[in-house]
């Protein structure tokens, strides 16, 4: 995985700050593949929050905080939550569990 231990710790802590303690974070895309170079940071964040407005506020808070902590870089976030009606294939991938920042 092409994220340092410090970056992983910052991502995990920031996700917990923004979304609460029931949060899991999985990297995917090029940063989850050691054979790839460069690329943005793609994160799947799973929260137990159900209020869509609260989730939107938490996402904005997360993105603001993570930019301040990691510096300016391209970070893409996908959110999964109990009240979500549709799911992208990445949500259903069992391999995502291999990279969980729990």
C-alpha positions as a Python dict, from the first residue, in 0.01 Angstrom:
ca = {
    (1, 'X'): (0, 0, 0),
    (2, 'X'): (145, 334, -102),
    (3, 'X'): (47, 529, 205),
    (4, 'X'): (282, 574, 498),
    (5, 'X'): (192, 460, 847),
    (6, 'X'): (161, 827, 943),
    (7, 'X'): (-76, 900, 652),
    (8, 'X'): (-290, 598, 742),
    (9, 'X'): (-308, 709, 1106),
    (10, 'X'): (-405, 1063, 1003),
    (11, 'X'): (-674, 936, 765),
    (12, 'X'): (-820, 703, 1029),
    (13, 'X'): (-818, 966, 1305),
    (14, 'X'): (-967, 1233, 1080),
    (15, 'X'): (-1245, 1001, 961),
    (16, 'X'): (-1331, 920, 1322),
    (17, 'X'): (-1331, 1291, 1413),
    (18, 'X'): (-1566, 1373, 1127),
    (19, 'X'): (-1797, 1068, 1113),
    (20, 'X'): (-1775, 925, 1466),
    (21, 'X'): (-1642, 608, 1621),
    (22, 'X'): (-1853, 373, 1406),
    (23, 'X'): (-1642, 454, 1099),
    (24, 'X'): (-1431, 227, 878),
    (25, 'X'): (-1200, 350, 602),
    (26, 'X'): (-1068, 155, 303),
    (27, 'X'): (-830, 286, 38),
    (28, 'X'): (-889, 168, -316),
    (29, 'X'): (-754, 249, -659),
    (30, 'X'): (-389, 317, -728),
    (31, 'X'): (-288, 389, -366),
    (32, 'X'): (-402, 42, -264),
    (33, 'X'): (-182, -117, -533),
    (34, 'X'): (194, -119, -470),
    (35, 'X'): (267, -173, -839),
    (36, 'X'): (108, 159, -938),
    (37, 'X'): (271, 502, -928),
    (38, 'X'): (141, 845, -840),
    (39, 'X'): (-234, 887, -830),
    (40, 'X'): (-483, 1045, -601),
    (41, 'X'): (-602, 902, -271),
    (42, 'X'): (-930, 715, -313),
    (43, 'X'): (-1111, 632, 11),
    (44, 'X'): (-1426, 437, 85),
    (45, 'X'): (-1567, 555, 418),
    (46, 'X'): (-1833, 346, 587),
    (47, 'X'): (-2028, 521, 861),
    (48, 'X'): (-2313, 413, 1082),
    (49, 'X'): (-2474, 757, 1053),
    (50, 'X'): (-2814, 758, 880),
    (51, 'X'): (-2904, 1128, 855),
    (52, 'X'): (-2804, 1240, 506),
    (53, 'X'): (-2756, 1604, 612),
    (54, 'X'): (-2524, 1499, 895),
    (55, 'X'): (-2332, 1273, 656),
    (56, 'X'): (-2288, 1560, 407),
    (57, 'X'): (-2159, 1789, 685),
    (58, 'X'): (-1923, 1516, 806),
    (59, 'X'): (-1788, 1465, 453),
    (60, 'X'): (-1714, 1837, 415),
    (61, 'X'): (-1551, 1839, 758),
    (62, 'X'): (-1341, 1533, 671),
    (63, 'X'): (-1222, 1675, 339),
    (64, 'X'): (-1132, 2010, 495),
    (65, 'X'): (-945, 1853, 787),
    (66, 'X'): (-763, 1594, 578),
    (67, 'X'): (-637, 1860, 335),
    (68, 'X'): (-506, 2064, 626),
    (69, 'X'): (-331, 1760, 777),
    (70, 'X'): (-193, 1590, 464),
    (71, 'X'): (-144, 1899, 251),
    (72, 'X'): (-308, 1984, -75),
    (73, 'X'): (-362, 1673, -284),
    (74, 'X'): (-640, 1503, -477),
    (75, 'X'): (-855, 1298, -240),
    (76, 'X'): (-1171, 1124, -359),
    (77, 'X'): (-1424, 991, -108),
    (78, 'X'): (-1703, 740, -154),
    (79, 'X'): (-1947, 707, 135),
    (80, 'X'): (-2143, 403, 245),
    (81, 'X'): (-2409, 428, 514),
    (82, 'X'): (-2711, 223, 629),
    (83, 'X'): (-2978, 439, 462),
    (84, 'X'): (-2802, 447, 123),
    (85, 'X'): (-3036, 318, -149),
    (86, 'X'): (-2784, 231, -423),
    (87, 'X'): (-2438, 80, -403),
    (88, 'X'): (-2148, 93, -645),
    (89, 'X'): (-1963, -238, -703),
    (90, 'X'): (-1674, -113, -485),
    (91, 'X'): (-1909, -127, -184),
    (92, 'X'): (-1973, -494, -241),
    (93, 'X'): (-1612, -603, -295),
    (94, 'X'): (-1493, -842, -21),
    (95, 'X'): (-1131, -747, -100),
    (96, 'X'): (-1189, -399, 46),
    (97, 'X'): (-1171, -553, 394),
    (98, 'X'): (-804, -635, 339),
    (99, 'X'): (-713, -268, 356),
    (100, 'X'): (-938, -151, 641),
    (101, 'X'): (-794, 117, 869),
    (102, 'X'): (-966, -8, 1181),
}
